[in-house]
Amino acid sequence: RAKVQNRELIKLEDHLGKVCVENKNSESKQKGADPFCMYLYALVLKHLDRPNKAIQALVKSVNMYPFNWSAWKLLASLMKSKEMVAELEANLREHCIKQMFL
């Protein structure tokens, strides 16, 4: 894989961070983050080599909408040890997809 970094990723991280993460504090009609926005945010974080923040965003995403298989696949790609999986398991809400994933 090439080590060329998209220069727009930093801008995307900033924008998605505001839209996805900070939106939950706003008084808008749509309270909280959108699960697909959180998935995109995690994807950007992964490409910026920020795996811990990406995992946090993905956990929020799959807890809100567990049927996003792409989010689960990205989450799986970030798991590097059994300990990480055990910690992850504690943060995921109970759902049949969680059982398939683990």
LINLINBEL-V162800 format. One record per backbone hydrogen bond with DSSP energy under -1.0 kcal/mol. CO is the residue of the C=O (numbers start at 1). NH is the residue of the N-H. E is the energy in kcal/mol with one decimal. If there is no record, write none. Layout:
co nh e
CO NH E
CO NH E
This chain:
co nh e
6 9 -1.6
8 12 -2.6
9 13 -2.9
10 14 -2.3
11 15 -2.7
12 16 -3.3
13 17 -2.4
14 18 -1.8
15 19 -2.7
16 20 -3.4
17 21 -1.2
17 22 -1.7
22 25 -1.6
23 26 -1.6
29 31 -1.3
34 38 -2.4
35 39 -1.6
36 40 -2.2
37 41 -2.5
38 42 -2.4
39 43 -2.2
40 44 -2.2
41 45 -2.5
42 46 -2.5
43 47 -1.9
44 48 -1.2
45 50 -2.4
46 49 -1.7
50 54 -2.1
51 55 -2.6
52 56 -2.0
53 57 -2.2
54 58 -2.5
55 59 -2.6
56 60 -1.9
57 61 -2.3
58 62 -3.0
59 63 -1.9
60 64 -1.6
61 65 -2.6
65 68 -1.2
67 69 -1.4
68 72 -1.5
69 73 -2.5
70 74 -2.3
71 75 -2.4
72 76 -2.6
73 77 -1.9
76 79 -1.0
81 85 -1.6
82 86 -2.4
83 87 -2.3
84 88 -2.4
85 89 -2.6
86 90 -1.2
88 91 -1.4
95 99 -1.5
96 100 -1.6
97 101 -2.5
98 102 -2.7
